[in-house]
Structure formats: C-alpha cells, structure tokens
C-alpha cells in the first residue's frame, strides 16, 4: 500500500458510531479499512500514527465563491487548511461561464466584490466545458488546490439570452436559456444556481424558473437558489422554491438557508416545518448553512431591482443622478428594497469588509453609519459615494442573523455545510477560513449542538449524496482517498472578524486522492484538485 493511517478514530461519514481502525490507501483510493482486532494489520510504504486523531472523509463545501481564487492562488489555504477537499462553485446565479465577450465584461464588473475584477486572470474560456478544462489544467498543467464542482449560474444565462431588462423572456429567449442550461449540464455542471435578489436573475418569474428546472431535472441535476428574500416574506420565498421545483420534478438545495433580520427572529421552526412537510410528501430537498450570524455580499446588491436594470453602467448613471439617487434612497431606507430583502436598510448593521479602490481603504472595518458620522453626512451619501468611486466593487458584512435560528437549522436532517466564503477584500467574513472547524470546535465540542459523528455526516456524505458522487463522502473501501485527520479535542477556527485570514488549528493532515495537501499542519506543494463533473444521463425528455 502507498500509505497506512494507523489507530485512527474513524468517523466514516454515515453518522454511525466511530471506531478504531487502520485505513490503507493505494493509488488514490481507500484500499482497506481494518477495525481494531478484525485481522492482520495492513502495511504500507509509509505509515501515519493517528492515535488520538479522528479520520473522516474530506469536507465538501456546498456553497463556495472560489471561482477565480482556484486559478489565482495555488495554495488556497483558506479551504485546504479547513479540510475541504471539494468546493461547489458557480453560486448565487452569477459566475463566468457560459459567457460571450459582453457578458463576461458585465459579470466581472458586477461581482468584483466577490472575486476581484479578474485583471490577473486569463479568461480564455467561454463555455462551461472550457472553464472546467481550465480548472483541470490549473497551474502549469498540475491542477488546482482542491476539487471543484460547478453550478450553471442562471443570472449569467439570462444575461446572455435576455440581457438586463426587467421583463418576461420571450419564447425564443426562453428556448435559448433552456438550450444553454442543457449544454452546460452536458459539459459537466452539476445543477443550476440562482441569485434571486441579484439582477438580472431576479427578473425571472417563477414560471421561467420552473421551465429551466425541468431541464435540470432531465439531467438529474439540482436547483440551488439564493431565493427572493431572507428577510420580509422569507417563508413565502422558501415556499415558492419548494413549489416550483416540485412542479418541475427537480431536486432542490437551498443556499445558505437562513432566517435573517429582526422580522425573522425565532422563526426557524416555521421554515423547518415547511421543509419537513415537503420531505414527508416525497420532495427531494437539502440545504446548507454557515455557522455564523452576519451575512456577506456586495453593497450594490442592496439596491432596488429597478435601479439595477440595464447593467453596471446604468446603475452607476442612476447613482450619479441626484433625482434617481433620491428615489433609490427612499426605496432602501423607507420602503425596504427587494435587494435588501424587503427590509428598510439599517446602516448600523452594514459593515464595509472590502473595497477595490485603494483610496477607499479607510472605510474597511467600519459600518456605513460610522463612516458617515466621521464625514458629517447622512449614511446614504457615504454609501452612494462608495458605490460610485468603487465602481460597485465594495463588499459588506450584514449583521442581521440570529443564533437560535442558526442552531435550529443546522440540526435538521437534510442540513449540509457551506461556507459562502468570499475571499476578496481586506477584511473578509471569517466563514471563508473557518466554517468547518467552527462546526467541529464550537458547535460540536463546546456547545454540543451536534454529535461529532452527526456533524461529520452533514459535512461529507450528505453533500456527496446531493452531488450524486458514488465514490466520495465515506471512509469505505474503493472510495477516493479524500480524507481529513483532525484532533476533536483541539480543532478550532482561527479566523475572527478582527483577523479573518487566520488559519484553523487541530487539522494536521488533509489528503486528496491519497496525496497530502496539508501535512503536519503545513500546506504542501501538491495540486491534487480537479473539476468534478457530473456524467449526465437524460432520465426523461
């Protein structure tokens, strides 16, 4: 054998009780799992003493924004050091494939706050297949840090077919969108994502989304919506997603399934009851969350949808126009803009976490209210100036979560973990560097919200099942040797809101395809990550 991991506490991903065993790895796969006392111990070229450590499948980040980071940073310690061996990217309906030249330029501007402007990236691809090929090539043909699966971004697809108009798609435009979705799935995408508080995806009707989900269902993929509201009307927004996917016969995975803002304090049981009823009726539903209270997005995302019609240039033109800016302010501060989930914005809860313009760095780490007070102006004036001067590239934290909701939802039977990690900016959300050890350290060991075995299942086998991956997510003979060794007594997130890029502790070894990505707590130069493509089989017309 290439490697034997001896005397590990195996937490195999099933949710069942852990056990002591030796695990042998050969040719990138788990070759043997020999429980203590069950027979001859395997031998190998190399052995790792895992006494006192837990061995689990690699963690799967069901909601990641590493679309460019995987091509920018070969180390990618933000995820590798957490034990993440697979990320699902292409989230929230906005990413970089499929595109043409126009759409690529627009997407790069729109999500600069998520991924930077991409000026350091060679955007040679246009199709989904070409993007996945680029991930496989990685750095000098050696691959990328961790594996990646891709969701087709519905907002990007709508940009290609309809543009930025707030209107129903024509029959020809809908046919084109359905064709683009089918092509992307055929090229290896695992499903379709939406960002229904982000333009232009938010302009799609439920009927339009249902038609796209019918295509996804035909390829046995899943729909992953950031739905229309996590604030006012949140339960109704969840209900819409459950209903339209059931109508389409499509599997549903709810992105960062939170209940935020004051209107939803203590309302997680209502969401869970809705999901339980649908599950009991036969719906195929899963969800992900991150174990933190604040959210993170771009400042521009909080604008009302009408202000975003026409794309980035039109948004900036409206912000520069005093009359239009006054209407935007009223929508945000009085009415509650749909971009801010129907809740009037509280500038005390909006903290600037990253800017693209270096001359704007003084705003980072401060709420919009604080920056405005320092300048002696209303908060909207500060926000308006930031949006214009930063060309919509400002990233913000929204301090709008509730601990009781976070705990209730993470205990649900279809819950999985997703960091929603935005890596760009001077002071990113600590979830990007800490989600998985935060689950294991805080919510398992310190608070006892989940058992260790149960939590590992949430982070491994459940997401693998959603992704229809037959050989990942369990410590089992024949499965890929994507593995994590961690110390249940000491594992802890190092990232904080003050020092968000601090790496975790208590995770000494991480393997992908049997190769050490993290060894003795340090990042190696191994690039074992590749694209993970669904091999689609059309199951109905």
N, C-alpha and C positions, 0 to 999 in steps of 0.2 A: 504494500500500500504506500501511497505517497505520504500520507500523514495519519497519525492516530492521536486523537484527543482523549486522554485518559482521565478516568474518575470524575467525569463531569456530572453535575446535576442536570439531567436532560429535561428541558421543558419543551415538549415536542411540537407544540402548536395546536394540539387537539383540544386543549382546555382540561385534559385529564391530569391526574396526579403526576408530579415529576418523579424521576427515578434516577439512580446512579448507573452510569454505563460508560463504556468506551465506544467512541464513534470513529470509524475508519473512513478515510477519504481517498479516492483514487480517480484519476482522470476527470477531475472536476465534479464528481458526484459522490454521494454518500454510499459507500460500498458495504458497510456493516454497522449495525447498532447492537452491541453485545452488553446486555444488562449484567450487573454485578451477580456473579455466581451462576450465570447461564451457560458457561462453556469456556473454551480456550480464548484467551485474550488476543486480539489482533496485533500484529506487529507491522511496523512501517519504516520507511526511510527516515522519517522524523516523527518525534513524539512531543506533544504539549501536555504538561501536567496541569489539569484543570480542576484539581482538588480545591473545593471552596468556591468554584465558579459555576454559574448557570450557563448552559449551552442551549441556544434557541435558534429557530430559523431566522434568517435576515429579516429586518423590519421593512415593511412596504409602506411608503409614504403615498397615501391615496390622493393627496392634493398638494402638488408642488409647483413652484414657478421658476424652475431651473432651466427653462427653455434655451437661454443663451449662456447661463452660468456653466453648464456642462461643456460648452465649447470654448469657454473663456478661461477656466481655471482647472488645470489637470488634477490638482489635489482635491478640490471640492470637499474640504474637511467639514464644512458646515453639515453635510449629510453623512459622509463616510464615518466620521468620528462618533455619530449617534448610533451606528449600527444599521443605517439604512442601506439596503442593497438594491432596492428598486424604487424609482420615483414615477409617479403618473403626472405627466406634464400636458400642456395644451389646455389649461384650465380656464374657467370663467368666460368661455366663449371668445377668447382673444389670444391668438398666437400667430406664428409666422409661416404657416402652411395650411392649406394651399393659398397662394398669392399670385398676383401679377405685379408689375412694377409699381403701379399706382397704389394698390392695396398694401404692398409691403411698406411703402413710404408712410402711409397713413397709420398702419399698425405700429410702426416703430415710434412715431410721434405719440400715439395715444397711450402706449404702455411703457414709455420711457421711465416712469416712476416705478415700474415693476422690475425692469431688466436693464436700465440704461438705454441709451439711444442706439446701441449696436454699432457704433462707428468703428469698433475694434473687431467686428465680425465680418467674415467674407460670406455674404448672402448669395451664394451661387444657386441655391435650390429655389424651386418654385412649387413643386408638388410635395405631398406628404411623403411619398416614397423617397424622393430626393433628400428631404430633411432627415428621414430615418437613416438613409445611407450615410449622410454627413455625420450623424451621431456614431455610426459604426466605425467610420474612419477615425473620428476623434482627433487625436494629436499624433501626426505623422503615421497614421495608419494603425496606431496601437490601441484605439478605443478611447473610452471615457471612464470617469472615476467609478460610477455606479450604473446599474441598468436603468433603462427608461422606457416606459410605455407612453403612447401619445393618444390624446383625445382630439378629435376634429373640433375646431372652435367654430361654433355656429355664428357668432358675430362676424368673424372673418369671412365665412362663407357668404353671409348676407351682404357684406361689403362688395364682394365680387359680383354677385348677381343683381343686387338692388341698389347698392350704394348706401348713402347716409340719409335717405329720405324716410320720414316718419309716415309710412303708409303701408297698405297691404301689398304683398308681392303679386304681380300679375301671374296668370297661369304659366307663361313662358319662363318667368323668373323662378317660380316655384319648381318647375321641371328642372331648371338648371341647378338649383340648390340641391335637389334630390340626387341629381347625377353627380355633383361634386361630393356629396356625402358618400354615395356608393363607391366612387373612385377612391376616396380616402380610406374607407374600410377595406377595400380590396388591396390597397397598398400597405396595410398593416395597422391602421389605427384601431384602438380597442373600443371606441364608442364616440359619443358626441357630447361636448360640453356647451353650456350657455352661461352668459352673464346678463341676467335679465334686469339689472339696474345699470348696465353699461350700454351705451349706444355703439353700433346700431342694432345689436342683438335684441335689445329691449323693445324695439319697434315691432317684433314678430308677434302675431296673435297666437292664442292657444291652438287654433286650427292649423296654422302654419307649422307650429312646433310638432303637432301630432303627426302631420304628414312626414316630416323629417324623421320622427321617431319610428314610423313604420319601416323606413329604410334601415334604420339601425337595428330594429328587431329582426329583419330579414337576414341580417348577417350575424345574429346572436351577439350583438354588442350591447352596450348600456348607455343610458342617458344620464348625464351628470350636470344638473342645473344649479347654478347660483340663482335662486329664484327671485321673484319680483319684490319681495320685501322681507327683511329680518326685523322690522320694526312694526309700524302700524299695519294691521292686516296680515301679519306674518302667518297665522294659521290658515287663513284663506289662500295665501300664496302657496303654502305646502299642499293644501287640498287640490289646487289647480294642477300641480306637478303629478300628484298621485293619480288624479282622474285622467289626465291626458295620456300618461304612459300606459295606464290600464286599457284605455281605448285603443292605443296603438299596439298593445301586446308587447311592450318593451320593458326591459329591466330598468329600474330606477336606482340611482345612487345620489343621495342628497349631499351636496357640497357644504362643508363647514356648517353643519345643521344646528345652528344656534337660535336662541330666542333673546334678542338684544333690546336695548333701550328701556326706559322706565315703564313703558306700556306693557312690557312682557316679563317683568319681574315675577318669578314664581310660576310662570305659565308653561314650563317644560312638560308637566303631566298631560296637558291638553294635546301637545304635539305627539307624545308617546302613545296616547290613547288612539289618536288618528292613525298612526303607523301600525299599531297592534291590530286594529280592526281590519285594515287593508291586508296585512300579512295573513291574518286568520282567514280572510276571504280568498287567499291564493296569490296575492300580488308578490312580485319579486322586487324587494326593496332592501337597500343598505344605505348607510350614511357614514360620514366621517366628521370628526371634530378635532380641535386642538385644545390642550389643557390650560388655557389662559383666558383672561377676561376681555382685554381690548381686541379690537379688530384692526386691520391694516388695509389701506387702499390708497388710491391717488386722491389728491384734493379735488381734481377735476371731476372725479366720479360722483361727487356730492351735488353737482349742478342738476337743475331740472332737465328732463329729457328734451324739451323743446329747444333749450339753449345749445344742445349738442347736435341738432340736426344740421347736416351738411359737412360735418367732419371738423378736424382740428383747426383749420384756417377760419371756418365760420364761427367756431366757439371763441377764438381769440378776437375776431372782429366784434362780436357782441359784447365781450368784456370791455373792449376799448370804447364802446359807445355808451355814453352816460345814461341815456334813456333805457337801453336794453339792460345795462348793468343794474339799474334801479329795479326793473322787473325781476331780474334774477335774485336780487337781494330779498325782495318781498316773498318770492317763492320759497327761498331757503329758510328765511328767518321767521316768517309768519305762517305760510300755508303748509310747509313741510314738503320739500321737493321729493319726487319719486327717486331721484338719485341718492337721497338721504333717507330712503325707506319710509317716506311719508311722515317723518318726524321733523318738526322745526329744529334747525341745527343749533346746538349749544356749543359755542366756540370754546368754552372752558374744557370741553371733552375732546377737542381736536388738537392733537399734538403733532407738530411737524417732525418727521423722522428722517427725511432725506430730500435734498434738492439737487438739481442737475447743474445749476449755475453756481460757480464758486463764490460769487459775490453775495450770495444769499445765505451763506452758512450760519450767520448769526441767528437765523430762525430755528435751526435744528435743536430739538430737545425742549422747545417751548410750545405752549399752547398758542393758538391763534390769538386768544384773548390777551395773553401776556405780551406777545409781540406787539399787538395793537396798543396796549397801555404804554409800553415803552416808547412808542412813536406818537402817542397822543392823538389817536384816530380810532374810529369805530372798527370792530373786528372785520367786518366785510371789506372795508377799504384795504386792510392788510392782506386778506385772502385774495382779493381781486388783483392787487399788485403782484403777489406771489405767482398767481396763475399766469399773468401776462409776462412777467420778467423771466419766469422759469419755463415758459412755453409749454405749460401743462405738465411739467415733469416732476412736480412736488408730490412726495409720498407722506402720508399721515397715519398716525395711530388714532383709533376711535375708542375712547374709554367708555364703553357702553354695555359691557357684559355683566352677568350675574352668576356668582359662584354656585348657588343652588341649582340653576339651570344646567351649568356645565357638568356638575356631578351627576345629576339625574340622567342626562342624555348619554354620558359615557358608559353607564351601566346597562344600556339597552342591548338586547340580544343580537341586533344587526349592526352594532357600532364598530367602526374601524378608526384608525388614527390617520390624520392628515395634517401636516404642519402649516399649510397655506403660507409657506415660508418665502417671503420676498427678501432677496439677498442684497438688493441695491440700496444705496443710501448710507449716510454717515452713521445713522443710529437705527438700524432695522429692528423690527419686532423680534424679541428673543426666541419666539417659537421657531424661527428658521434654524437656530442652532441647538434648540433644547427640547423639542416636543417629545421625543421618545424617552430620553432619560427622565423628563419631568413626569411622564406617566409612571415609569417604573420606580422612581425615587419618592416623589411626593404623594401620588395618588394610590400607589400600592403599599410601599413600606411605611411611609409616615402617616398617612390618613386611613389606610385600609379600605378605600372605596371599592377597589377590585382586588381579588387574589392575584398572585403572581402568574399562576397558570392561565387564569381567565384573561388577564391583560395581554399576555403574550399571544394568545389566540386572536384577540382583537387586532393585533399589530402584524400578524403573519398569515395564518390560514384563512381567516375571513376575507382579507383583501385578495389573497391569491384565488379564492373561490369566485369572487366577483369578477376578477380579470380572466377567469376560465383558464388558469395556468395549471396544467395537470402534474407538474413536477417541481413546484415551489410551494413554500409556506408550511412545510412539515419537516421534522427530523425523521426521515424514513429512508430505508434502503432504496436506491435508484433515483432519489430526488437530487436536484442540483445542490451542490455544497455551498449554498449561500447561508452563512452561519455567523452567529454573534456569541462571543463569550463575554459575560459581564458578571460583576460581583453584586448580588442582590443587597448586600449589606452597605455598600458604599456608592452604588450608581446614583448619580445626581446631575441635573443640568447645571452647567456653569454659567450659562448666559442669563443676564438680568437686563432690566430696562436701562440701567446705567452702563453696563458693559455687555452689550448684546452679542458680541462675537466671541465670547469666552467659550472654550470647548468643554464638553462634559467630562466627568471623572467616572471611574469604575467600569469602563468598557475597554479592556486591554487588547482584545483581538476581534477583527472582523474579516471574514473571508467571502469572496465572490468567486464562484466556480472553483472553489478549493484553493484559491490564491489569497495570500494575506494582503488585504488593503490597509488594515490597521494591525500593527504587530507591536506588542509590548507598549501599547498606548501611543504609538507614533505612526504617522502616515508613511507608507512605503511609496515607491515609485510605480507600483503596479497599476495598470489601467485595464481592469477586467470587465468594465461595463460595456454593454452593447444595447441596441434597441431591442425591445421585446415586442414582437409583432404577433398579433392575432392572425392565425391562418384561417381566413373566413370561409365558412361553408354556408351558402344560402340555404336557410331552412324553410323558407316559403317565399312565394312570388312577390 
